[in-house]
Amino acid sequence: MAVPFISEVKRTHTCGQLTATNIGEEVVLFGWVHNRRDHGGAVFIDLRDRDGLTQVVFEPDHAEAHGLAGSLRLEFCIGVRGKVVSRGKNVNPKMKTGEIEVKASDLTIFNRSEPTPFPIEDAIDTSEEKRLAHRYLDLRRSPLQKSLMTRSKMNALTRAYMVEKGFLELETPFMGKYTPGGARNFLVPSRMNAGKFYALAESPQLYKQLFMVAGFDRYFQIVKCFRDEDLRVDRQPEFTQIDVEMSFVNQDDIFTTIEGLLKKLWGEVLGIDVPTPFMRMDFYESMAKYGNDKPDLRFGLEHTVLTDLIREHGEAGGVPMMFEAVQNKGIVKAMVIPADKAMSRAESDKLEEFAKQAGAKGLARAKVGEGGEWTQSPLSKTISPALRAAINQAVGAKTGDLLLFQFGKEALVHTVMANLRVHVAKKLGLIPEYGSGGQWKFLWVVNPPLFEHDEETNTWVAAHHAFTRPHDEDVPYLLTDPGRVKCHRYDVVLNGFEIGGGSIRLHDPKVQAEVFKALGIGDEEAQAKFGFLLDALKFGAPPHGGIALGMDRLAFLLTGTESLRDVIPFPKTKTGTDLMTGAPGDVDDRQLRELHVRPVPPPQK
């Protein structure tokens, strides 16, 4: 008689729960056949669910179950009932349940499985494309299941922490009005409003500020956001962030709240006590020493800015290209690879190839010899002894060190040197290719500029958004020297990744009007683009500020996975496609007509 599994016979344990304390108990397990071994008289399988593996044995004394077990194959979905027995001396220390096995008395096959396109194992060499095309199978593998279970735990911990701190979890619309600034939006045509479009929210920014105006004073949301940007290892078109906004606070209050959340996540998930408060670094110091505003502090290899030194020595310094770069308002930077991490000539040549791939024209180098002389470098032929000595002193060069130079436009030099620094660190084994390597270096990067200069249009644009509060002492320069204005914006950084960013908001209408003027936005344009927020700020808006933490990046770092796609259940590829469902897909002409949309073919190449 068939055993009524599920309807009457319920699961008693998961496949990762049973230990020696359960010996003698009758148990019911459900799961998938992970592997199968037929030892003549007995059939052994490892039964798998999301919690782990349990060895199950089918012996001839239970003839019906034993006979059915003969037909089991990998990934069959089954249920078993049996007694927990000791494995005696055959303990498997690699399994949580390795002390025991289940001697099955009953078996049912819920569903058979065809041979899978790749093995369901922890480590496989199957291409990511094939795994993404069968993501539901890829997600059966233990590493991905553990990553997503960690992410689930992070969600629960975040909610518990924020509620404890007095925050309300409030929802905001996904579909709103397009507002300029920030990333490119995905647009959604409106069927009921011909020719009009919604924008998928890249952030709940404006809505959460309206919550502050409405008096909710502490808001958070674990929210899905959308950005139509080019993709990379730590970016997806749809992503999740922990969104936070607070009233009646300053920057320090926000830092304390977020540090407490991150401390809780690292403590509960990894058992690591993260020291607080986090280090703080000025934006301009970060750019000078590391070339970006998200420095990895797990290693040294700091940059030295030599621009003033080159200017002081002028043409007499004997390095015309560097002097010319300075005259053209560029910068000169150097980085030292210490002698105890010496690279061969061939290895240093490859660094130049890397620099060129990052956009540089080349990579000037010099090996420091006895007495500070430079060798293995064309620079040694023309540089003056005085400039060479000054550079050696500025960078702290020692015999055997390798000096790397980059000069030209400021933005490009910073980018090339930032990428080169991380590349060299990995080559020298100072940090692993991915993962933390057991080091967690948190910091806040603070006091960045409010505006960035757009060379193409020769205008000033908001570096973050137009509602970021400038430093009080810099307000007089909003219209006379915008590039000088610093603001209350901040990023929280971990191991070279920006994991969150935010700002104290502008709630003063007078200063807000001056910021718009600096951006070339008149009253009429401001009202058209941001009218609903500007109107709201007139009605007793409180001082407020906030931040958004990237939940995907936090999970990516906490789990030590190689790709952001490993912590997202159903991710997109680098080209924004879903290989499993085929999205984005075509729609028929009727649907397009209803949306008042006409497709335009891409330009001929």
Secondary structure per residue as TSV (DSSP state, phi and psi in degrees):
chain	resnum	aa	ss	phi	psi
A	1	M	-	360.0	132.3
A	2	A	-	-67.9	136.1
A	3	V	-	-76.5	130.8
A	4	P	-	-78.6	68.4
A	5	F	B	-58.8	146.3
A	6	I	T	75.1	-55.1
A	7	S	T	-65.9	-41.4
A	8	E	T	-124.5	-40.7
A	9	V	B	-91.6	105.1
A	10	K	-	-95.7	156.1
A	11	R	-	-63.3	133.3
A	12	T	-	-101.6	-29.9
A	13	H	S	-145.3	162.0
A	14	T	-	-88.3	171.9
A	15	C	T	-79.3	3.9
A	16	G	T	-118.3	10.3
A	17	Q	T	-98.0	-32.2
A	18	L	-	-71.9	135.6
A	19	T	-	-133.4	-173.6
A	20	A	G	-61.5	-23.3
A	21	T	G	-68.8	-14.8
A	22	N	G	-96.0	0.1
A	23	I	T	-57.2	132.4
A	24	G	T	96.1	-12.7
A	25	E	-	-83.7	149.9
A	26	E	E	-90.2	130.1
A	27	V	E	-131.0	160.3
A	28	V	E	-127.0	125.7
A	29	L	E	-123.5	144.3
A	30	F	E	-122.3	147.0
A	31	G	E	167.4	-156.9
A	32	W	E	-119.3	146.4
A	33	V	E	-73.6	112.6
A	34	H	E	-85.2	-41.3
A	35	N	E	-154.6	167.4
A	36	R	E	-142.9	136.8
A	37	R	E	-135.5	125.6
A	38	D	E	-104.8	110.1
A	39	H	-	-101.4	37.5
A	40	G	S	85.9	-90.9
A	41	G	S	-76.1	-32.5
A	42	A	-	-117.3	148.1
A	43	V	E	-111.1	126.8
A	44	F	E	-110.6	137.9
A	45	I	E	-133.8	156.3
A	46	D	E	-102.1	121.3
A	47	L	E	-96.5	133.4
A	48	R	E	-122.5	138.0
A	49	D	E	-136.6	-170.4
A	50	R	T	-66.5	-16.6
A	51	D	T	-92.5	-13.5
A	52	G	E	147.7	-154.7
A	53	L	E	-126.5	145.7
A	54	T	E	-133.9	132.4
A	55	Q	E	-78.3	131.7
A	56	V	E	-122.0	135.9
A	57	V	E	-118.8	134.3
A	58	F	E	-112.3	119.2
A	59	E	-	-115.7	157.8
A	60	P	T	-59.9	-20.6
A	61	D	T	-68.6	-13.8
A	62	H	S	-115.3	83.0
A	63	A	H	-59.4	-44.0
A	64	E	H	-65.7	-46.1
A	65	A	H	-66.1	-39.9
A	66	H	H	-63.7	-41.8
A	67	G	H	-64.6	-42.5
A	68	L	H	-68.1	-33.0
A	69	A	H	-61.9	-26.9
A	70	G	T	-62.5	-20.9
A	71	S	T	-95.3	-2.4
A	72	L	-	-67.4	141.0
A	73	R	-	-134.7	169.9
A	74	L	T	-57.5	136.8
A	75	E	T	73.0	9.1
A	76	F	-	-61.3	139.2
A	77	C	E	-96.0	119.5
A	78	I	E	-137.3	168.6
A	79	G	E	-128.9	142.2
A	80	V	E	-133.9	149.9
A	81	R	E	-126.8	139.6
A	82	G	E	-176.2	-172.9
A	83	K	E	-108.4	139.6
A	84	V	E	-79.1	125.8
A	85	V	E	-128.6	160.0
A	86	S	E	-76.6	147.2
A	87	R	-	-90.4	3.8
A	88	G	T	60.2	-126.4
A	89	K	T	-81.2	-6.4
A	90	N	-	-92.1	36.7
A	91	V	-	-63.1	138.1
A	92	N	-	-105.8	101.3
A	93	P	T	-69.4	-12.4
A	94	K	T	-81.6	-10.1
A	95	M	S	-112.4	140.3
A	96	K	T	-60.0	-31.0
A	97	T	T	-100.8	21.4
A	98	G	T	-67.6	-10.9
A	99	E	T	-81.9	-18.2
A	100	I	E	-131.0	171.0
A	101	E	E	-146.0	164.0
A	102	V	E	-107.3	120.7
A	103	K	E	-87.0	107.8
A	104	A	E	-77.5	137.2
A	105	S	E	-109.2	-23.9
A	106	D	E	-139.9	146.5
A	107	L	E	-143.5	138.5
A	108	T	E	-133.0	145.2
A	109	I	E	-103.5	110.3
A	110	F	E	-72.3	-38.7
A	111	N	E	-162.8	137.5
A	112	R	-	-86.1	162.7
A	113	S	-	-127.6	137.3
A	114	E	-	-70.8	162.2
A	115	P	-	-57.1	129.4
A	116	T	-	-76.0	153.1
A	117	P	S	-70.0	-12.4
A	118	F	S	-155.6	157.0
A	119	P	-	-70.6	144.4
A	120	I	-	-89.6	82.0
A	121	E	S	-135.8	162.7
A	122	D	S	-62.8	-49.7
A	123	A	S	-114.4	117.0
A	124	I	-	-136.7	157.4
A	125	D	-	-106.8	17.4
A	126	T	-	-64.1	141.5
A	127	S	-	-60.5	148.4
A	128	E	H	-62.9	-33.7
A	129	E	H	-59.5	-44.5
A	130	K	H	-67.3	-39.6
A	131	R	H	-66.2	-39.3
A	132	L	H	-69.0	-31.6
A	133	A	H	-67.1	-25.0
A	134	H	T	-123.2	51.7
A	135	R	H	-58.4	-34.2
A	136	Y	H	-60.8	-28.4
A	137	L	H	-83.1	-40.2
A	138	D	H	-57.7	-36.5
A	139	L	T	-72.5	-9.4
A	140	R	T	-76.8	-16.3
A	141	R	S	-72.9	140.1
A	142	S	H	-56.3	-43.3
A	143	P	H	-59.0	-41.7
A	144	L	H	-71.2	-37.8
A	145	Q	H	-63.7	-40.6
A	146	K	H	-64.9	-39.3
A	147	S	H	-62.4	-43.9
A	148	L	H	-72.5	-31.3
A	149	M	H	-68.6	-36.2
A	150	T	H	-62.8	-42.5
A	151	R	H	-62.6	-40.8
A	152	S	H	-60.4	-40.8
A	153	K	H	-64.9	-38.9
A	154	M	H	-61.2	-41.3
A	155	N	H	-59.2	-47.2
A	156	A	H	-64.9	-42.0
A	157	L	H	-65.7	-40.4
A	158	T	H	-62.3	-47.8
A	159	R	H	-61.4	-43.9
A	160	A	H	-62.6	-42.6
A	161	Y	H	-65.8	-47.2
A	162	M	H	-66.8	-40.5
A	163	V	H	-63.5	-41.4
A	164	E	H	-59.6	-33.4
A	165	K	T	-86.6	7.0
A	166	G	T	89.9	16.6
A	167	F	-	-87.5	148.2
A	168	L	E	-102.4	134.6
A	169	E	E	-88.8	108.2
A	170	L	-	-121.2	146.7
A	171	E	-	-98.6	152.0
A	172	T	-	-127.6	159.3
A	173	P	-	-67.8	145.1
A	174	F	S	-78.7	-37.6
A	175	M	E	-102.2	121.5
A	176	G	E	-141.1	-160.8
A	177	K	-	-91.1	140.3
A	178	Y	-	-67.5	130.2
A	179	T	-	-126.5	140.3
A	180	P	S	-70.6	159.4
A	181	G	S	100.9	153.7
A	182	G	S	77.3	-154.8
A	183	A	S	-79.0	165.9
A	184	R	-	-69.9	136.1
A	185	N	-	-91.2	151.1
A	186	F	-	-78.7	137.6
A	187	L	E	-110.1	142.7
A	188	V	E	-122.4	115.4
A	189	P	E	-67.8	143.9
A	190	S	-	-97.4	121.9
A	191	R	S	-68.4	-36.7
A	192	M	S	-86.9	-8.7
A	193	N	S	-130.6	85.8
A	194	A	T	-54.2	130.2
A	195	G	T	81.1	0.2
A	196	K	-	-102.9	155.0
A	197	F	E	-134.7	141.4
A	198	Y	E	-85.4	156.6
A	199	A	E	-112.6	130.6
A	200	L	E	-70.0	133.1
A	201	A	-	-64.9	124.3
A	202	E	S	-80.6	-15.4
A	203	S	-	-170.9	151.9
A	204	P	-	-81.7	21.9
A	205	Q	H	-44.9	-58.3
A	206	L	H	-69.3	-36.0
A	207	Y	H	-66.7	-39.2
A	208	K	H	-71.2	-28.2
A	209	Q	H	-68.1	-35.3
A	210	L	H	-66.4	-32.1
A	211	F	H	-61.0	-37.5
A	212	M	H	-66.8	-42.8
A	213	V	H	-60.3	-35.7
A	214	A	T	-75.6	-8.0
A	215	G	T	93.6	14.7
A	216	F	-	-81.9	-13.6
A	217	D	-	51.9	-25.6
A	218	R	E	-142.3	107.2
A	219	Y	E	-122.1	145.0
A	220	F	E	-146.6	163.0
A	221	Q	E	-161.0	134.9
A	222	I	E	-93.4	103.2
A	223	V	E	-127.9	144.8
A	224	K	E	-82.7	134.0
A	225	C	E	-129.0	165.4
A	226	F	E	-138.7	133.0
A	227	R	-	-141.6	128.8
A	228	D	-	-89.9	71.3
A	229	E	-	-119.3	163.2
A	230	D	-	-64.6	143.0
A	231	L	-	-97.4	159.9
A	232	R	B	-154.4	-169.9
A	233	V	T	-62.1	-30.0
A	234	D	T	-117.2	30.6
A	235	R	B	-143.3	137.1
A	236	Q	-	-131.7	155.1
A	237	P	S	-67.0	-29.1
A	238	E	E	-122.6	131.9
A	239	F	E	-145.5	170.4
A	240	T	E	-119.8	136.5
A	241	Q	E	-132.2	153.5
A	242	I	E	-91.2	105.9
A	243	D	E	-98.4	132.0
A	244	V	E	-137.5	139.6
A	245	E	E	-145.2	142.8
A	246	M	E	-139.4	144.4
A	247	S	E	-103.5	156.6
A	248	F	S	59.2	44.7
A	249	V	-	-134.3	161.4
A	250	N	-	-115.0	-175.7
A	251	Q	H	-59.3	-41.5
A	252	D	H	-62.4	-37.3
A	253	D	H	-62.3	-41.9
A	254	I	H	-67.2	-42.0
A	255	F	H	-59.5	-44.4
A	256	T	H	-61.9	-41.9
A	257	T	H	-64.1	-46.7
A	258	I	H	-71.4	-38.2
A	259	E	H	-60.3	-38.7
A	260	G	H	-64.1	-39.6
A	261	L	H	-65.1	-46.9
A	262	L	H	-66.0	-37.0
A	263	K	H	-61.1	-41.2
A	264	K	H	-66.3	-44.1
A	265	L	H	-61.9	-48.0
A	266	W	H	-67.9	-34.4
A	267	G	H	-69.6	-45.1
A	268	E	H	-78.1	-34.0
A	269	V	H	-85.9	-44.0
A	270	L	H	-110.5	-9.3
A	271	G	-	71.1	26.6
A	272	I	-	-109.0	130.5
A	273	D	-	-89.6	104.7
A	274	V	-	-80.8	122.8
A	275	P	-	-67.4	138.6
A	276	T	S	-130.8	155.6
A	277	P	S	-73.0	157.7
A	278	F	-	-72.4	154.5
A	279	M	E	-60.5	148.0
A	280	R	E	-119.2	140.8
A	281	M	E	-136.3	134.1
A	282	D	E	-66.5	141.5
A	283	F	H	-52.7	-45.8
A	284	Y	H	-70.0	-32.0
A	285	E	H	-65.9	-41.6
A	286	S	H	-61.6	-44.3
A	287	M	H	-64.2	-42.0
A	288	A	H	-66.7	-44.0
A	289	K	H	-84.6	-29.1
A	290	Y	H	-128.1	-10.8
A	291	G	S	83.5	-2.1
A	292	N	S	-152.6	177.4
A	293	D	S	-103.6	23.5
A	294	K	S	-140.6	61.0
A	295	P	-	-70.9	144.5
A	296	D	-	-90.8	112.8
A	297	L	T	-97.1	14.9
A	298	R	T	-76.0	-9.8
A	299	F	S	-148.0	170.8
A	300	G	-	-87.3	-112.4
A	301	L	-	53.8	43.9
A	302	E	-	-70.5	153.6
A	303	H	E	-86.3	154.4
A	304	T	E	-122.2	127.1
A	305	V	E	-84.4	122.7
A	306	L	-	-108.9	8.9
A	307	T	H	-55.8	-50.6
A	308	D	H	-63.8	-36.5
A	309	L	H	-63.4	-44.7
A	310	I	H	-64.6	-40.4
A	311	R	H	-63.8	-41.6
A	312	E	H	-61.8	-40.3
A	313	H	H	-82.8	-20.5
A	314	G	G	58.6	-152.5
A	315	E	G	-64.0	-25.0
A	316	A	G	-67.3	-13.8
A	317	G	G	-68.7	-21.1
A	318	G	S	83.1	14.4
A	319	V	-	-125.4	82.0
A	320	P	H	-55.7	-40.6
A	321	M	H	-64.9	-39.7
A	322	M	H	-66.4	-42.9
A	323	F	H	-65.2	-39.5
A	324	E	H	-64.1	-40.2
A	325	A	H	-61.0	-41.2
A	326	V	H	-67.5	-40.8
A	327	Q	H	-62.0	-30.8
A	328	N	T	-90.1	23.0
A	329	K	T	67.0	24.5
A	330	G	-	-91.7	-172.3
A	331	I	E	-130.5	164.7
A	332	V	E	-126.8	131.2
A	333	K	E	-129.6	153.7
A	334	A	E	-135.6	153.2
A	335	M	E	-138.4	141.6
A	336	V	E	-109.0	127.1
A	337	I	E	-98.1	112.8
A	338	P	-	-65.6	156.2
A	339	A	G	-59.5	-34.1
A	340	D	G	-74.1	-5.5
A	341	K	G	-116.4	35.1
A	342	A	-	-54.4	141.0
A	343	M	-	-110.4	148.8
A	344	S	-	-73.0	166.0
A	345	R	H	-60.6	-39.4
A	346	A	H	-65.0	-39.4
A	347	E	H	-67.4	-39.2
A	348	S	H	-69.9	-30.6
A	349	D	H	-62.4	-36.7
A	350	K	H	-67.6	-25.7
A	351	L	H	-64.5	-35.1
A	352	E	H	-65.7	-39.5
A	353	E	H	-60.3	-41.4
A	354	F	H	-64.2	-43.5
A	355	A	H	-60.8	-40.0
A	356	K	H	-64.9	-38.5
A	357	Q	H	-64.2	-26.7
A	358	A	T	-84.8	-0.3
A	359	G	T	112.3	-3.6
A	360	A	-	-79.5	157.2
A	361	K	S	-79.4	-23.7
A	362	G	-	-178.1	-167.5
A	363	L	-	-146.1	106.4
A	364	A	E	-73.7	139.8
A	365	R	E	-138.6	158.1
A	366	A	E	-156.0	134.7
A	367	K	E	-95.6	132.5
A	368	V	E	-87.2	119.4
A	369	G	-	-98.6	-169.7
A	370	E	G	-60.1	139.4
A	371	G	G	72.5	11.7
A	372	G	G	84.3	3.6
A	373	E	-	-63.8	152.4
A	374	W	E	-102.8	137.5
A	375	T	E	-128.9	171.6
A	376	Q	S	52.6	39.4
A	377	S	-	-154.5	133.7
A	378	P	G	-65.1	-21.0
A	379	L	G	-62.9	-29.6
A	380	S	G	-65.1	-20.1
A	381	K	G	-77.6	-26.4
A	382	T	T	-119.3	-23.2
A	383	I	-	-64.1	140.2
A	384	S	-	-74.8	148.1
A	385	P	H	-55.3	-35.7
A	386	A	H	-67.2	-45.1
A	387	L	H	-67.8	-40.2
A	388	R	H	-60.2	-44.6
A	389	A	H	-64.3	-38.4
A	390	A	H	-66.7	-40.8
A	391	I	H	-66.3	-44.1
A	392	N	H	-56.9	-41.8
A	393	Q	H	-68.9	-41.8
A	394	A	H	-63.2	-38.9
A	395	V	H	-93.9	-4.4
A	396	G	T	69.4	38.4
A	397	A	-	-70.3	142.5
A	398	K	-	-126.5	163.3
A	399	T	T	-55.5	130.0
A	400	G	T	94.0	-11.3
A	401	D	-	-70.4	152.0
A	402	L	E	-109.9	124.1
A	403	L	E	-98.9	133.9
A	404	L	E	-117.7	132.0
A	405	F	E	-122.1	146.7
A	406	Q	E	-143.2	137.3
A	407	F	E	-148.5	152.7
A	408	G	E	140.9	-149.0
A	409	K	S	-61.4	138.3
A	410	E	H	-55.6	-50.3
A	411	A	H	-61.1	-43.1
A	412	L	H	-67.8	-42.7
A	413	V	H	-60.6	-45.9
A	414	H	H	-59.4	-46.5
A	415	T	H	-62.8	-48.1
A	416	V	H	-61.9	-46.9
A	417	M	H	-69.5	-34.3
A	418	A	H	-63.6	-46.7
A	419	N	H	-66.2	-39.4
A	420	L	H	-64.5	-39.9
A	421	R	H	-58.4	-47.9
A	422	V	H	-68.6	-40.2
A	423	H	H	-60.0	-46.4
A	424	V	H	-64.2	-40.6
A	425	A	H	-59.2	-41.3
A	426	K	H	-69.3	-40.0
A	427	K	H	-61.9	-36.8
A	428	L	T	-87.0	-1.4
A	429	G	T	75.5	19.5
A	430	L	S	-74.9	-27.5
A	431	I	S	-140.0	153.8
A	432	P	-	-73.3	165.3
A	433	E	S	-58.7	-38.8
A	434	Y	S	-151.0	163.7
A	435	G	S	90.1	168.9
A	436	S	-	-82.7	-23.2
A	437	G	T	65.7	21.0
A	438	G	T	82.9	6.3
A	439	Q	-	-117.1	138.9
A	440	W	-	-131.7	105.3
A	441	K	-	-112.4	95.9
A	442	F	E	-89.1	147.5
A	443	L	E	-161.1	160.4
A	444	W	E	-103.5	130.2
A	445	V	E	-101.6	122.0
A	446	V	E	-127.3	168.5
A	447	N	-	58.5	49.2
A	448	P	-	-80.6	172.8
A	449	P	B	-70.9	148.7
A	450	L	S	-74.8	-32.8
A	451	F	E	-120.6	154.8
A	452	E	E	-121.8	146.7
A	453	H	E	-92.7	125.8
A	454	D	E	-92.0	109.7
A	455	E	T	-66.8	-33.6
A	456	E	T	-64.9	-42.8
A	457	T	T	-100.8	-6.7
A	458	N	T	54.8	43.6
A	459	T	E	-130.4	165.7
A	460	W	E	-95.7	137.0
A	461	V	E	-125.2	156.4
A	462	A	E	-70.3	128.3
A	463	A	S	-69.4	-30.1
A	464	H	S	-119.6	-77.6
A	465	H	-	-155.6	167.6
A	466	A	T	-72.5	-2.7
A	467	F	T	-108.9	20.4
A	468	T	B	-86.4	134.3
A	469	R	-	-77.7	125.2
A	470	P	B	-75.7	159.6
A	471	H	-	-61.2	139.3
A	472	D	G	-56.7	-39.8
A	473	E	G	-71.4	-14.6
A	474	D	G	-98.3	-6.0
A	475	V	G	-55.8	-39.2
A	476	P	G	-60.6	-17.5
A	477	Y	G	-96.7	3.2
A	478	L	T	-56.4	-40.7
A	479	L	T	-101.6	-16.3
A	480	T	T	-100.3	-32.8
A	481	D	-	-150.3	69.4
A	482	P	G	-57.1	-33.9
A	483	G	G	-64.7	-14.9
A	484	R	G	-87.2	-14.4
A	485	V	-	-79.0	120.8
A	486	K	B	-96.4	163.1
A	487	C	B	-141.4	169.5
A	488	H	S	-87.7	64.5
A	489	R	E	-116.1	153.6
A	490	Y	E	-155.5	148.3
A	491	D	E	-125.1	139.5
A	492	V	E	-101.1	128.8
A	493	V	E	-122.7	144.1
A	494	L	E	-141.0	119.2
A	495	N	T	51.0	39.3
A	496	G	T	88.7	3.7
A	497	F	E	-115.7	134.0
A	498	E	E	-77.5	115.7
A	499	I	E	-102.6	-5.9
A	500	G	E	-173.6	156.2
A	501	G	E	-157.3	151.6
A	502	G	E	-170.5	-164.6
A	503	S	E	-164.6	161.9
A	504	I	E	-81.8	134.9
A	505	R	B	-91.2	158.0
A	506	L	-	-81.0	124.9
A	507	H	-	-123.0	2.6
A	508	D	-	-93.6	111.3
A	509	P	H	-58.8	-32.8
A	510	K	H	-66.8	-47.8
A	511	V	H	-68.2	-35.7
A	512	Q	H	-60.0	-40.2
A	513	A	H	-64.1	-37.7
A	514	E	H	-69.5	-36.5
A	515	V	H	-62.3	-44.4
A	516	F	H	-60.7	-41.1
A	517	K	H	-62.3	-41.0
A	518	A	H	-62.5	-29.3
A	519	L	T	-88.2	0.6
A	520	G	T	76.8	22.7
A	521	I	-	-104.8	116.1
A	522	G	-	-79.8	173.0
A	523	D	H	-59.1	-42.9
A	524	E	H	-66.2	-43.6
A	525	E	H	-66.2	-40.7
A	526	A	H	-61.4	-41.6
A	527	Q	H	-66.2	-39.0
A	528	A	H	-66.1	-37.9
A	529	K	H	-89.3	-37.5
A	530	F	H	-128.4	21.0
A	531	G	H	-53.6	-43.4
A	532	F	H	-63.1	-35.2
A	533	L	H	-76.8	-42.6
A	534	L	H	-60.7	-41.1
A	535	D	H	-62.2	-42.4
A	536	A	H	-63.7	-37.6
A	537	L	H	-67.9	-14.6
A	538	K	T	-79.0	-13.7
A	539	F	T	-105.8	61.4
A	540	G	T	68.7	41.3
A	541	A	-	-66.8	132.3
A	542	P	-	-80.7	158.2
A	543	P	-	-58.7	134.4
A	544	H	E	-155.0	164.5
A	545	G	E	-165.7	169.0
A	546	G	E	-164.3	-167.7
A	547	I	E	-162.7	157.6
A	548	A	E	-130.0	128.5
A	549	L	E	-102.3	136.0
A	550	G	E	-78.1	105.4
A	551	M	H	-62.9	-38.3
A	552	D	H	-62.2	-44.8
A	553	R	H	-67.4	-38.4
A	554	L	H	-60.4	-45.3
A	555	A	H	-65.7	-40.4
A	556	F	H	-57.2	-44.1
A	557	L	H	-76.5	-41.1
A	558	L	H	-64.6	-34.7
A	559	T	H	-89.9	-11.8
A	560	G	T	67.0	27.5
A	561	T	-	-78.6	165.5
A	562	E	S	-82.8	-27.2
A	563	S	S	-139.5	149.7
A	564	L	G	-59.4	-28.1
A	565	R	G	-65.6	-18.8
A	566	D	G	-76.6	-10.2
A	567	V	G	-117.3	9.4
A	568	I	S	-114.7	124.7
A	569	P	S	-55.7	-48.9
A	570	F	S	-129.7	79.6
A	571	P	-	-83.0	168.6
A	572	K	-	-96.9	161.2
A	573	T	-	-80.4	-176.9
A	574	K	T	-63.9	-22.0
A	575	T	T	-98.9	11.3
A	576	G	S	78.3	19.2
A	577	T	-	-103.6	157.5
A	578	D	-	-108.7	106.8
A	579	L	T	-70.5	-18.5
A	580	M	T	-79.7	-48.7
A	581	T	T	-96.3	-17.4
A	582	G	-	87.2	7.6
A	583	A	-	-71.9	145.8
A	584	P	S	-75.3	147.2
A	585	G	-	-120.3	177.9
A	586	D	-	-81.2	155.7
A	587	V	-	-126.7	158.3
A	588	D	-	-83.2	166.2
A	589	D	H	-59.5	-34.6
A	590	R	H	-61.6	-45.0
A	591	Q	H	-62.0	-40.7
A	592	L	H	-65.0	-40.0
A	593	R	H	-62.7	-41.4
A	594	E	H	-62.3	-30.8
A	595	L	H	-91.4	-2.1
A	596	H	T	60.7	41.6
A	597	V	-	-122.1	137.6
A	598	R	-	-120.7	123.3
A	599	P	-	-69.0	143.6
A	600	V	-	-114.0	123.6
A	601	P	-	-63.9	147.6
A	602	P	-	-64.3	153.7
A	603	P	-	-63.5	146.9
A	604	Q	-	-67.9	136.5
A	605	K	-	-88.8	360.0
